[in-house]
Amino acid sequence: MSTAIAHYQSEFERLGTLLPWQDSPQWQEWRQSGWAHFASLGFPTTRHEEWKYTSLAALEKLALSCAPAAPEAPQPTWDALKARAVLPQARHRAVFVDGRYSPQLSQLDGLPAGIAVRPLSALSARDSLGLQVPLQAVRARTPFAALNAAFMAEGAWITAAAEASLDDPLLILYVTTRGGQAQHVVNAYHLAAGSRVAVAEQYLGLTDEAYFVNQVAGVQLEAGAQLSHVKLQQEGGRAYHIGALQASQQGGSRFESHSFALSGAFGRNDMEAALLEPGASVVMNGLYRVGGREFQDFHTCIRHQSPDCSSDEYFKGVLDGSGRAVFNGKIVVAQDAQHTASRQSNHNLLLSDQAEVDTKPQLEIFADDVKCSHGATVGQLDEDQWFYLRSRGLDPDHARTLLIEAFALDLLSSIGHAGLRAAMDHLMRGHAHV
């Protein structure tokens, strides 16, 4: 047994009574099976095909505590956080500090009829069992999703009744104020037929010490449901962020996923959407930005399992210094998924000779009546455009920033929800450079 596995096993045994729902046999089985799955797989190495460009050696060396933060630990005020929040004026917000829900910083009163947002810590063992439905598929996706199943202690469960609507975006804010910890958090979404929800998940690091956020999201969309979802990573300079997302979509549903990985020493996101019935559609877009020696990795998969579905995937990267990134996007069209329309692209802007990106767009098509395309580009700033801006009186740095903004902010136009689009535009404007 490796030292890293032994450490997490020790943490799992030590935390026995500190994790939620200890009196539930179903949750005990869930945690035990999650741990067994993680222990059998171990930390992936570069010998694994899905991790060949992604080394976890530095994370393995960290002996991090998986215990939830002490409730008496000092917390930042909302006034202090507001300036950093992507939705500072959000009418509804759920805030977590160092992996623990903060009622003082949250605001969940006055939600529209049919909309419920509940922290895991507020759920009884019996009421929490419904969480296992949206999380069932995702927990086996990666070793870290299995580790999350073993240690999950906090997060948000968002449910929407049929035809219910949450048009004012919900903010789910995870704040890390101290190092030495491993947070295993969960976000679960279950939207009934015809419902609509908009949400921004923000991960904000306020420490330069090393820590680890291991995040899992499960999404269930019934017929005609719509989820507009933004995930924003602004982790600390020595932080590790690993996420896994699994979306299951029924007929006519629409899932918009927009991921922004803007800071952190290491980031990895494994994302999958399954289009199960006719008329389902997914938009899966993202921007990764790395500088210094930072690293970001996106592995995505969209599975067309039914006819007459559509998907659009568009990822961009801005890389400077010795930053590295990986994009591996796969579109799978099943044999019976006729009339599929799917587009995938990945474009990367290298701002230094030391920056590096490994990109691999993939199509696996088993149907014969489809319209599918994919492609990738890697390039540098256009010298002609830069010269043109300088000839109009702009200094070199300003001209460079404008060109980077034009490249990166183009992605924001695909955010369908006006409030989320405006919030991201405000956050990114003037900060697209590395």
C-alpha positions in Angstrom: 0.0 0.0 0.0 1.4 3.4 -1.0 2.0 6.1 1.7 -0.8 8.2 0.2 -3.3 5.4 0.3 -2.3 4.6 3.9 -2.7 8.2 4.9 -6.3 8.4 3.5 -7.1 5.0 5.1 -6.0 6.4 8.4 -8.1 9.4 7.9 -11.1 7.3 7.0 -10.8 5.2 10.1 -10.1 8.3 12.3 -13.1 10.2 11.1 -15.7 7.5 11.6 -18.1 9.3 13.9 -17.4 12.8 12.5 -18.9 12.2 9.0 -22.7 12.7 8.6 -25.4 10.0 8.8 -23.5 7.4 10.8 -26.7 5.7 11.8 -27.7 5.0 8.3 -26.8 1.5 6.9 -27.3 2.8 3.3 -24.7 5.6 3.9 -22.3 3.3 5.6 -22.4 1.0 2.6 -22.0 4.0 0.3 -18.9 5.2 2.1 -17.4 1.7 2.5 -17.9 0.9 -1.2 -16.4 4.3 -2.2 -13.4 3.8 -0.1 -12.9 0.2 -1.4 -13.1 1.5 -5.0 -10.6 4.2 -4.3 -8.2 1.9 -2.5 -8.4 -0.6 -5.4 -7.6 2.0 -8.0 -5.1 4.2 -6.0 -3.7 7.4 -7.3 -3.6 7.4 -11.1 -0.2 7.6 -12.7 1.0 8.8 -16.1 0.9 5.1 -17.2 -2.9 5.4 -17.2 -4.1 6.6 -20.6 -6.5 9.1 -19.1 -3.8 10.6 -17.0 -0.7 10.3 -19.3 -0.1 14.0 -19.3 -1.2 14.6 -15.7 1.1 13.9 -12.8 -0.3 13.6 -9.2 3.1 13.1 -7.6 3.0 16.4 -5.7 -0.5 15.8 -4.4 0.4 12.3 -3.2 3.1 13.8 -0.9 0.6 16.0 1.0 -0.7 14.6 4.3 -3.9 16.6 4.4 -6.6 16.4 7.0 -10.1 15.3 5.8 -11.8 16.5 9.0 -14.5 19.1 8.6 -13.4 22.6 9.8 -14.2 23.3 13.5 -17.4 25.4 13.7 -15.8 27.9 16.0 -13.1 28.7 13.5 -13.1 32.4 12.6 -14.9 33.2 9.3 -14.6 36.1 6.9 -17.5 38.5 6.7 -19.8 38.8 3.8 -18.6 42.4 3.3 -15.1 41.0 2.9 -16.2 38.3 0.5 -18.6 40.4 -1.5 -15.8 42.1 -3.5 -14.6 38.7 -4.7 -17.9 37.1 -5.3 -19.0 36.5 -8.9 -22.6 37.4 -7.9 -22.1 40.0 -5.2 -25.8 41.0 -5.3 -27.2 37.4 -5.4 -30.6 37.3 -3.7 -29.9 33.6 -2.9 -26.6 32.2 -1.8 -25.1 29.2 0.0 -21.7 29.9 1.4 -19.2 27.2 2.7 -16.0 28.2 4.5 -13.3 25.6 4.8 -15.7 22.8 3.8 -18.4 23.7 6.3 -21.8 25.4 5.6 -22.0 29.0 7.0 -25.6 30.0 7.9 -24.3 33.5 8.8 -23.0 34.1 5.3 -25.7 32.4 3.4 -29.1 33.7 2.3 -31.6 31.1 1.3 -34.9 32.7 2.5 -37.5 33.6 0.0 -36.8 31.1 -2.7 -39.5 30.7 -5.4 -42.2 28.1 -4.9 -40.9 24.6 -5.8 -37.2 25.5 -5.4 -35.2 24.0 -2.5 -31.6 24.6 -1.7 -30.3 22.6 1.2 -26.8 22.1 2.7 -26.0 18.5 3.3 -25.4 19.2 7.0 -29.1 20.2 7.4 -30.4 16.9 6.1 -31.4 14.0 8.2 -30.1 10.5 7.3 -33.5 9.6 5.9 -34.0 12.8 3.9 -30.5 12.6 2.5 -30.9 9.2 0.8 -32.4 10.9 -2.2 -28.9 12.4 -2.8 -27.7 9.0 -3.9 -29.8 9.1 -7.1 -28.0 12.0 -8.8 -24.6 10.9 -7.4 -24.8 7.2 -8.2 -23.3 7.4 -11.7 -20.6 10.0 -10.9 -19.1 8.3 -7.9 -17.5 5.6 -10.1 -16.2 7.9 -12.8 -12.7 8.5 -11.3 -10.7 7.4 -8.2 -11.3 10.8 -6.7 -15.0 10.7 -7.1 -14.9 7.4 -5.2 -12.7 9.1 -2.5 -15.4 11.8 -2.4 -18.0 9.1 -1.8 -16.1 7.9 1.2 -15.5 11.3 2.8 -18.4 13.6 1.6 -19.5 15.7 4.4 -20.9 18.9 3.0 -22.3 20.6 -0.1 -25.6 21.7 -1.7 -28.6 19.8 -2.9 -30.7 21.8 -5.3 -34.2 20.5 -6.4 -36.8 22.1 -8.5 -40.4 20.9 -8.8 -42.2 20.6 -12.1 -42.4 24.0 -13.9 -40.7 25.8 -11.0 -38.3 28.5 -12.0 -35.2 30.1 -10.3 -34.3 32.9 -12.8 -32.2 35.0 -10.3 -29.0 33.0 -10.3 -28.1 31.1 -7.2 -24.5 31.5 -5.9 -22.8 28.5 -4.3 -19.6 29.8 -2.9 -16.8 27.6 -1.4 -14.2 29.6 0.4 -10.9 28.2 1.7 -9.1 30.3 4.3 -6.4 27.9 5.5 -4.1 25.2 4.2 -3.5 21.6 5.2 -7.0 20.4 4.5 -8.7 18.2 2.0 -12.4 19.1 1.4 -14.7 16.6 -0.2 -17.8 18.5 -1.3 -20.9 17.6 -3.3 -23.3 19.6 -5.4 -26.4 17.6 -6.5 -29.1 18.9 -8.9 -32.5 17.4 -9.6 -34.8 19.4 -11.9 -38.2 18.0 -12.5 -40.0 18.4 -15.9 -40.2 21.9 -17.3 -38.3 23.6 -14.5 -35.5 26.2 -14.9 -32.6 27.0 -12.7 -29.5 29.2 -13.0 -26.5 28.7 -10.7 -22.9 29.8 -10.3 -20.5 27.6 -8.3 -17.4 29.6 -7.2 -14.3 28.1 -5.6 -12.3 30.9 -3.9 -8.9 30.4 -2.2 -7.8 33.0 0.3 -4.6 31.3 1.4 -1.3 30.5 -0.3 -0.9 27.4 1.7 -1.4 24.0 0.1 -4.9 22.4 0.2 -7.1 20.1 -1.8 -10.7 20.5 -3.0 -12.2 17.2 -4.2 -15.6 18.2 -5.8 -18.3 16.1 -7.3 -21.5 17.2 -9.1 -24.5 15.1 -10.1 -27.1 16.5 -12.5 -30.5 15.0 -13.3 -32.7 16.8 -15.8 -36.2 15.5 -16.5 -38.1 16.2 -19.7 -37.9 19.9 -20.7 -35.9 21.0 -17.7 -33.2 23.6 -18.1 -30.0 24.2 -16.0 -27.7 27.1 -16.7 -24.5 26.3 -14.8 -21.2 28.3 -14.3 -18.3 26.8 -12.4 -15.5 29.3 -11.5 -12.2 28.1 -10.1 -10.2 30.9 -8.3 -8.1 28.7 -6.0 -5.0 29.6 -4.1 -1.6 29.6 -5.6 -0.7 26.1 -4.1 -4.2 24.6 -4.3 -5.2 21.4 -5.9 -8.7 21.2 -7.4 -10.2 18.0 -8.8 -13.8 17.9 -10.0 -16.1 15.3 -11.5 -19.5 16.0 -13.1 -22.1 13.6 -14.5 -25.3 14.9 -16.2 -28.2 12.7 -17.1 -30.7 14.3 -19.5 -34.2 13.3 -20.6 -36.2 14.4 -23.6 -36.1 18.1 -24.5 -33.9 19.1 -21.5 -31.1 21.6 -21.9 -27.9 21.7 -19.9 -25.5 24.7 -20.2 -22.2 24.1 -18.5 -19.6 26.9 -18.5 -16.3 26.2 -16.7 -13.6 28.8 -15.9 -10.4 27.6 -14.4 -8.5 30.8 -13.7 -6.1 30.0 -10.9 -4.6 27.3 -8.7 -1.5 25.2 -8.9 -3.3 22.2 -10.3 -6.8 21.6 -11.7 -8.5 18.5 -13.2 -12.1 18.3 -14.3 -13.8 15.1 -15.6 -17.1 16.0 -17.1 -19.7 13.8 -18.8 -23.2 14.4 -20.2 -25.5 11.6 -21.3 -28.4 12.6 -23.7 -30.8 9.8 -23.1 -34.0 10.9 -25.0 -34.9 12.8 -28.2 -34.6 16.5 -28.1 -32.0 16.8 -25.3 -29.2 19.3 -25.8 -26.0 20.3 -24.0 -23.6 23.2 -24.2 -20.3 22.3 -22.6 -17.8 25.2 -22.8 -14.8 26.3 -20.8 -11.8 28.5 -20.4 -8.5 27.6 -18.7 -5.9 30.2 -17.9 -2.4 29.2 -16.7 0.8 31.1 -15.9 3.9 30.4 -14.0 4.1 26.7 -13.4 0.3 26.2 -13.1 -1.5 23.2 -14.7 -5.1 22.7 -15.8 -6.7 19.6 -17.3 -10.2 19.1 -18.8 -11.4 15.6 -19.8 -14.9 15.8 -21.2 -17.3 13.3 -22.7 -20.7 13.8 -24.4 -22.7 10.7 -25.0 -25.5 10.9 -27.7 -27.6 7.8 -26.8 -30.8 8.9 -28.5 -31.8 10.3 -31.8 -32.5 14.0 -32.5 -30.1 15.4 -29.9 -27.6 18.2 -30.1 -24.3 19.2 -28.4 -22.0 22.2 -28.7 -18.6 22.1 -27.0 -16.1 25.0 -27.1 -13.0 25.2 -24.9 -10.3 27.8 -25.0 -6.9 28.1 -23.3 -4.6 31.1 -22.5 -1.2 29.9 -21.4 1.9 31.9 -20.3 5.1 31.3 -18.4 5.8 27.6 -18.0 2.1 26.9 -17.7 0.7 23.6 -19.0 -2.8 22.5 -19.9 -4.6 19.4 -21.2 -7.8 19.2 -23.2 -9.3 15.8 -24.0 -12.8 16.0 -25.4 -14.8 13.0 -26.6 -18.1 12.9 -28.5 -19.7 9.4 -28.6 -22.7 8.9 -31.0 -24.5 5.6 -30.4 -25.7 3.3 -33.2 -29.4 4.4 -32.8 -28.6 8.1 -32.3 -29.6 9.2 -35.8 -30.0 12.9 -36.6 -27.3 13.9 -34.1 -25.9 17.4 -34.5 -22.6 17.9 -32.6 -19.8 20.4 -32.8 -16.6 20.4 -30.8 -13.6 22.8 -30.9 -10.6 23.6 -28.7 -8.4 26.7 -29.4 -5.3 27.7 -27.4 -3.3 30.9 -27.2 0.4 30.5 -26.2 2.0 33.6 -24.8 5.4 32.2 -24.1 7.8 29.7 -25.6 7.7 27.6 -22.4 3.9 27.2 -22.3 2.6 23.9 -23.4 -0.8 22.3 -24.2 -1.8 18.8 -25.1 -5.1 18.7 -27.0 -7.0 15.7 -28.2 -10.6 16.2 -29.6 -12.2 12.9 -30.4 -15.3 11.6 -32.3 -16.7 8.1 -32.0 -19.7 7.7 -34.4 -21.7 4.5 -34.7 -24.7 6.1 -36.5 -24.8 7.0 -40.2 -27.2 10.0 -40.4 -25.4 12.7 -38.3 -23.7 16.1 -38.6 -20.6 16.1 -36.4 -17.4 18.2 -36.5 -14.4 18.7 -34.3 -11.1 20.5 -34.4 -8.2 22.1 -32.4 -5.8 24.9 -32.9 -2.7 26.1 -31.0 -1.1 29.5 -31.9 0.3 32.8 -30.7 -0.9 36.4 -30.7 -1.4 37.8 -34.2 1.5 40.1 -34.9 -0.4 42.1 -37.5 -3.3 42.8 -35.1 -0.8 43.8 -32.4 1.0 46.1 -34.8 -2.3 47.7 -35.9 -3.3 48.5 -32.3 0.2 49.9 -31.5 0.0 52.1 -34.7 -3.2 53.6 -33.2 -1.3 54.8 -30.1 -1.8 51.9 -27.7 1.2 50.9 -25.6 2.4 47.3 -26.0 1.0 45.9 -22.8 -2.5 47.4 -23.4 -2.5 46.1 -27.0 -1.5 42.7 -25.8 -4.3 42.7 -23.1 -6.9 43.7 -25.6 -6.0 40.9 -28.0 -6.1 38.3 -25.2 -9.5 39.7 -24.0 -10.9 39.4 -27.5 -9.7 35.8 -27.7 -11.0 34.8 -24.2 -14.1 36.8 -23.8 -15.6 35.6 -27.1 -16.5 32.5 -25.1 -18.9 34.4 -22.9 -21.4 34.9 -25.7 -22.5 31.3 -25.4 -23.8 31.8 -21.8 -27.5 31.9 -22.4 -28.6 33.3 -19.1 -28.2 37.1 -19.2 -27.4 37.5 -15.5 -24.7 34.9 -15.5 -23.2 36.2 -18.8 -23.1 39.8 -17.4 -21.5 38.6 -14.1 -18.8 36.7 -15.9 -18.1 39.6 -18.4 -17.7 42.0 -15.4 -15.3 39.5 -13.6 -13.3 38.8 -16.7 -13.1 42.2 -18.3 -9.6 43.5 -17.9 -8.4 40.3 -16.3 -8.2 38.0 -19.3 -4.4 38.3 -19.4 -2.4 35.9 -17.4 
